[in-house]
Amino acid sequence: MKAKKLFITLLLILILPNYNIYATNENESKNTDEDELNLYSEAAVLIDSNTGTVLYSKNGKERKYPASTTKILTAIIAIENCDLDEIVTVHQSAVSQIPAGYSSAYLTDGEEISVRDLLTVFLVHSANEAGYVLAEHIAGSIEDFADLMNQKAKEIGCTNSHFVNPSGIHDDNHYSSAYDLSLIAKYCMKNSTFRSLVSLQSCTIEATNKSDSRYYDNTNDLINPSSKYYLEDCIGIKTGFTSEAKNCLISCCSRNNLELICVVLGASTTDNGDSARYIDSITLFDYGYSNYSIKHVAEKNEIVSTTQIANATKETRDLDLLLSDDLNILVENNTEIPEPTIDLNKDLNAPITENSVVGTVSYSIDGVNYSQNLLAAHSVEKNDFLIIIFKTALAIIVLLIFTTFLFSKSKKKKKRKYKYARHY
C-alpha cells in the first residue's frame, strides 16, 4: 500500500510542475524578447523617447559591454557640471591612458581647449582621450569620475550597469545593458546641448595653443547622407566598438511627432557583409513606426467636462474644465482610446480663480498613464446669500438653545421657591 502511494506521489511530481511552467510562460508571452524580427545583434531595445515605453526588446536586460556608447553618460555629466566655454588643460595622465587602436583626436599634453570642443570631438569623432580629460577636470581622477558615472546611472534608473572609465575602453567590470543605455539616452536627449552635439554630421574644433583647427566626420552612418545606411529621420546618437563588445549603436529617430530610441549591442555583419548595427537599427525603427503612432486626443483649452460648484453663485456655479495643454498618447495602431478618468481637487469650493488648476484628466494605456491638468474656464464667485442664510439659521439655532436654557433655569428657580415656601 505504501509503495503504491509513493508511486502516485512521484507521478504527480513529474507531471504537475510541467503544467505550471507552461502556464507561467504563457502569462509572460507578452515579453518581446522572442526576437520576432530576427535581429543580428546580441541585444537590442526600442523605446518611446517620451514615456520610456519598451516597444521591442531582445535580451534587453542582459549585461553587455557598451564600448563607446558609454560616452553619452560622460557627456551629460560634463554638460551638467561645466561651463561650455570653460578652458581645460590637457594632461599627459589623461592622454597616456588610451590604448593603441582606440579612436583619438591626438590632443597633447599642455593643450588648452574648451569644454565645448572636448564634448564635440568626444561625441562626434569618439575621441577617447577627450573623455579622460573631462573626467580629470571634473572629478580629479578617473576613479572618482567613475563613481559619479555610477551614481548618475543609478539616479536615471539603471539597475544592471557598472562603469569604470569615461570612454568605454574595455574592462571586464565595465558593463551595461541595452535597456539601461536606452534610459540614459532618453535622459540625455532631454538636454538641448546634448541633442545638438549628437546630431552633427561633422564638426570643426577651434585652433588651440598646440594645434590648428581640426575637422572630423561623425562616426554614425545613420546621419551621413552619403552612406548607404543613411536614415533621413535619424537625429543621433552614438556608435561604439571594441573587439569584446563588437559593434554597438544608440540611435534616435523623430517622425510624425513620435521620437524613438534604439539600442543595439554585440552586432557583427549580416549574411551579405553589411554592418548589422545599422541594418538592425533600421529594422527596429521600421517596426516601431509601422506599429505605433502618436494619437492626438485633445487640444489645449479644449473643454473636457463641466462640473457644478455647490457654494457658488447661480451665474458662475457651472464650471467648464479646460485642458492645460495638448494631450498626445502613444498607441499601437488601431488601438481604441479608453474613456478618461477625471479627478477633481478635494473640497473644490468657491471662490475659484480663472485658469487655476482644479483637477486632472488621465488616460491609461498598456500600463502607461497620460495626464494633464484641468483648468477653471472662468472665475467662480462665492454665493454670499447662502452664507447669510446659513449664518441666520445658525444664529436662530443658537438663540433657541439659549432661550431653552434660560427657560429651564427659570423653571428650576420657581420650583425651589415653591419648595421653600411650603417648608415655612
Residue pairs with C-beta under 8 A, 6 or more apart in sequence:
31 57
32 54
32 55
32 56
32 57
32 58
33 57
33 58
33 59
33 60
35 58
37 56
37 58
37 283
37 284
37 287
39 58
39 264
39 276
39 280
39 283
39 284
40 267
40 268
40 269
40 270
40 276
40 279
40 280
41 58
41 264
41 265
41 266
41 267
41 276
41 277
41 280
42 59
42 62
42 64
42 246
42 265
42 266
42 267
43 58
43 59
43 60
43 62
43 64
43 177
43 178
43 263
43 264
43 265
43 266
44 56
44 57
44 58
44 59
44 60
44 178
44 262
44 263
44 264
44 265
44 280
44 284
45 54
45 56
45 57
45 58
45 60
45 178
45 179
45 181
45 182
45 262
45 263
46 54
46 55
46 56
46 57
46 260
46 261
46 262
46 263
46 284
46 285
46 287
46 288
47 53
47 54
47 55
47 182
47 186
47 260
47 261
48 55
48 258
48 259
48 260
48 261
48 292
48 330
49 186
49 189
49 252
49 259
49 260
49 261
50 259
50 330
51 330
51 368
52 182
52 183
52 186
53 330
53 366
53 368
54 60
54 179
54 182
55 260
55 287
55 288
55 291
55 292
56 284
56 287
56 288
57 178
57 179
58 178
59 178
60 177
60 178
60 179
60 182
61 160
61 177
61 178
61 179
61 180
62 177
62 178
63 160
63 175
63 176
63 177
64 175
64 176
64 177
64 178
64 245
64 248
64 265
64 266
65 170
65 174
65 175
65 242
65 244
65 245
65 265
66 168
66 174
66 175
66 176
66 181
66 240
66 245
66 248
66 265
67 168
67 170
67 240
67 241
67 242
67 245
67 248
68 103
68 126
68 128
68 167
68 168
68 238
68 239
68 240
68 241
68 248
69 168
69 176
69 181
69 238
69 239
69 240
69 248
69 249
69 250
69 263
69 265
70 163
70 165
70 166
70 167
70 168
70 174
70 176
70 240
71 122
71 123
71 126
71 131
71 166
71 167
71 168
71 238
71 240
72 123
72 181
72 184
72 185
72 188
72 194
72 198
72 237
72 238
72 250
73 149
73 152
73 153
73 163
73 184
73 188
74 122
74 131
74 134
74 135
74 145
74 149
74 166
74 167
75 119
75 122
75 123
75 188
75 194
75 197
76 152
76 184
76 187
76 188
76 191
76 194
77 138
77 145
77 148
77 149
77 152
78 115
78 118
78 119
78 134
78 138
79 119
79 191
79 193
79 194
80 191
81 138
82 115
82 134
82 137
82 138
83 115
84 114
84 115
84 116
84 119
84 193
85 114
85 115
85 116
86 114
86 115
87 112
87 113
87 114
87 115
88 112
88 113
88 114
88 115
88 118
88 133
88 134
88 137
89 110
89 111
89 112
90 107
90 108
90 109
90 110
90 111
90 112
90 113
90 129
90 133
91 109
91 133
91 136
92 109
93 136
94 129
94 132
94 133
94 135
94 136
95 107
95 108
95 109
95 129
95 132
95 133
97 129
97 132
97 142
97 169
98 104
98 128
98 129
98 132
98 167
98 169
99 169
102 128
102 167
102 169
103 125
103 126
103 127
103 128
103 219
104 127
104 128
104 129
105 121
105 125
105 127
105 129
105 130
105 205
105 214
105 216
107 113
107 127
107 129
107 130
107 133
108 210
108 211
110 209
110 210
111 208
111 209
111 210
111 211
112 208
112 209
112 210
113 133
113 205
113 206
113 208
114 206
115 134
115 137
117 205
117 206
118 130
118 133
118 134
119 130
119 134
119 197
120 197
120 200
120 203
120 205
121 127
121 130
121 203
121 205
121 214
121 216
122 130
122 131
122 134
123 197
123 198
123 200
123 238
124 197
124 198
124 200
124 202
124 203
124 216
124 217
124 218
124 219
125 203
125 216
125 217
125 218
125 219
126 219
126 238
126 239
126 240
128 167
128 168
128 169
129 167
131 165
131 166
131 167
132 142
132 165
132 166
132 167
134 166
135 141
135 142
135 145
135 146
135 165
135 166
136 142
136 145
138 145
138 148
139 145
139 147
139 148
142 165
142 166
145 166
146 163
146 164
146 165
146 166
149 163
149 166
150 161
150 162
150 163
153 161
153 163
153 176
153 180
153 184
156 183
156 184
156 187
157 183
158 176
158 180
158 183
158 184
159 180
160 175
160 176
160 177
160 179
160 180
161 175
161 176
161 177
161 180
161 181
162 173
162 174
162 175
162 176
163 174
163 176
164 171
164 173
164 174
165 171
165 174
168 174
168 240
168 242
168 245
169 242
170 242
170 243
170 244
170 245
178 263
178 264
178 265
179 263
181 250
181 263
181 265
182 250
182 261
182 263
185 237
185 250
185 252
185 261
185 263
186 261
188 194
188 198
188 237
189 195
189 236
189 237
189 252
189 259
189 261
195 235
195 236
198 235
198 236
198 237
198 238
198 252
199 223
199 235
199 236
200 218
201 217
201 218
201 223
201 224
201 225
202 215
202 216
202 217
202 218
203 215
203 216
203 218
204 213
204 214
204 215
204 216
205 213
205 214
205 216
206 213
207 213
217 224
218 224
219 239
220 234
220 236
220 237
220 238
220 239
220 249
220 251
221 227
221 228
221 229
221 230
221 275
221 278
222 229
222 230
222 231
222 234
222 249
222 251
222 278
222 281
222 282
223 230
223 231
223 234
223 235
223 236
224 230
229 275
229 278
229 279
229 282
231 251
231 253
231 281
231 282
231 285
233 253
233 254
233 255
233 285
234 251
234 252
234 253
235 252
235 253
235 254
236 251
236 252
237 250
237 251
237 252
237 261
238 249
238 250
239 247
239 248
239 249
239 277
240 247
240 248
240 249
240 250
241 247
241 248
245 265
245 266
246 265
246 266
246 267
246 268
247 266
247 267
247 268
247 275
247 276
247 277
248 263
248 264
248 265
248 266
248 267
248 277
249 262
249 263
249 264
249 267
249 277
249 278
249 281
250 261
250 262
250 263
251 261
251 262
251 281
251 285
252 259
252 260
252 261
252 262
253 259
253 260
253 262
253 285
253 289
254 260
255 289
256 289
256 293
256 294
257 294
257 328
258 288
258 289
258 292
258 293
258 294
258 330
260 285
260 288
260 289
262 281
262 284
262 285
262 288
264 276
264 277
264 280
264 281
264 284
267 275
267 276
267 277
267 280
268 276
269 275
269 276
270 276
270 279
290 333
291 332
291 333
292 330
292 331
292 332
292 333
293 330
293 331
293 333
294 328
294 329
294 330
294 331
295 328
295 329
295 330
295 331
295 335
295 337
296 326
296 327
296 328
297 327
297 328
297 329
297 337
297 363
297 370
298 304
298 323
298 326
298 327
299 323
299 326
299 327
300 323
300 324
300 325
300 326
301 322
301 323
302 322
302 323
303 320
303 321
303 322
303 377
304 321
304 322
304 323
304 340
304 342
304 361
304 374
305 320
305 321
305 342
305 361
305 374
306 318
306 319
306 320
306 321
307 319
307 321
307 344
307 348
308 317
308 318
308 319
309 316
309 317
309 319
309 348
309 349
309 350
309 352
309 380
310 317
310 349
311 349
311 350
311 382
311 383
311 386
311 387
312 319
312 350
312 352
312 380
312 381
312 382
312 383
313 350
313 380
313 381
313 382
313 383
314 383
315 381
316 350
316 378
316 379
316 380
316 381
317 350
317 380
317 383
319 352
319 358
319 376
319 377
319 378
319 380
320 377
320 378
321 342
321 358
321 359
321 361
321 374
321 375
321 376
321 377
322 374
322 375
322 376
322 377
323 361
323 372
323 374
323 375
324 357
324 372
324 373
324 374
324 375
325 372
325 373
327 361
327 363
327 370
327 372
328 370
329 337
329 363
329 365
329 370
330 365
330 368
331 337
331 365
332 366
335 365
337 363
337 365
338 363
338 364
338 365
340 361
340 362
340 363
341 361
341 362
341 363
341 364
342 359
342 360
342 361
342 374
343 359
343 360
343 361
343 362
344 358
344 359
344 374
345 357
345 358
345 359
348 358
348 359
349 382
350 380
350 381
350 382
350 383
351 379
351 380
351 381
351 382
352 358
352 376
352 379
352 380
353 376
353 379
354 376
354 377
354 378
354 379
355 375
355 376
356 375
356 376
357 373
357 374
357 375
358 374
358 375
358 376
359 373
359 374
360 371
360 372
360 373
360 374
361 371
361 372
361 374
362 369
362 370
362 371
362 372
363 369
363 370
363 371
364 370
